[in-house]
């Protein structure tokens, strides 16, 4: 039911964009008003959530590690899997963010006949996730050429690398194929794995269908229904420079694509997609595992009157002497 509802919601958004963009007088709304509104919601939502996270107290030292902690000199520690200083934390975070290290270690378990619990490797999820995220990043960076004049050299270089596999005209972007393949895998995985389908909600399916629709409309514009890129760049540069201009004749499909992107931006701060900035503020990731080197005191602890051993011995010295117990002070 959740998957049907999510798919229906995305189809309603597409239908609304198609109907609205077909009305000539609404092109300013779809080309200027809604993008600015979506970007405002995106920025304000991200800033609010990040400030809320950063001001939340962390009463416990709770780094999640997967290696030997630094202790005695003759015991080799794991500097990246169990970092004890800031440099190690930075290295660990870089590996996690760029290569999804924790997801690479992911394992699956199944109850076989016997009954017997069997563990196995599960690298397909890691591969699908890393292909999707890297393809998404490259596509976003490639789109910078629409907003900047002159185009930065690194964007041109990235565009050339992504489109080196020349098939037909215009050239085929490798990331276009990869992102659709990765999204298809992630959607089918949720639909075919029984346990995963049971715990999946509309908030899991909706972003996948929405991003899939964005990628599909973008591919349709590039390879099948050509649009005027000069007008598109004029609109994009105008939005970026806060001097919006809506050229005529861009095409309905472009406004559908733009509307879907705006919906994704507005939805982003309120969704599970917010794990992108959230990983930087996760105390299980950004804390050093140095509890043997440094004492961490919970700032919430109420001050408690401590009865030390010296005070205990002073109070019961005579009774301890009579009982034959060893004393630190005679």
HELIX and SHEET records of a PDB file:
HELIX    1   1 UNK A    2  UNK A   21  1                                  20    
HELIX    2   2 UNK A   24  UNK A   26  5                                   3    
HELIX    3   3 UNK A   27  UNK A   28  1                                   2    
HELIX    4   4 UNK A   29  UNK A   33  3                                   5    
HELIX    5   5 UNK A   34  UNK A   54  1                                  21    
HELIX    6   6 UNK A   86  UNK A   99  1                                  14    
HELIX    7   7 UNK A  101  UNK A  104  1                                   4    
HELIX    8   8 UNK A  123  UNK A  142  1                                  20    
HELIX    9   9 UNK A  143  UNK A  146  5                                   4    
HELIX   10  10 UNK A  153  UNK A  162  1                                  10    
HELIX   11  11 UNK A  174  UNK A  192  1                                  19    
HELIX   12  12 UNK A  194  UNK A  199  1                                   6    
HELIX   13  13 UNK A  202  UNK A  223  1                                  22    
HELIX   14  14 UNK A  229  UNK A  240  1                                  12    
HELIX   15  15 UNK A  252  UNK A  268  1                                  17    
HELIX   16  16 UNK A  272  UNK A  274  5                                   3    
HELIX   17  17 UNK A  275  UNK A  278  1                                   4    
HELIX   18  18 UNK A  279  UNK A  281  5                                   3    
HELIX   19  19 UNK A  283  UNK A  286  1                                   4    
HELIX   20  20 UNK A  309  UNK A  322  1                                  14    
SHEET    1   A 2 UNK A 107  UNK A 112  0                                        
SHEET    2   A 2 UNK A 116  UNK A 121 -1                                        
END                                                                             
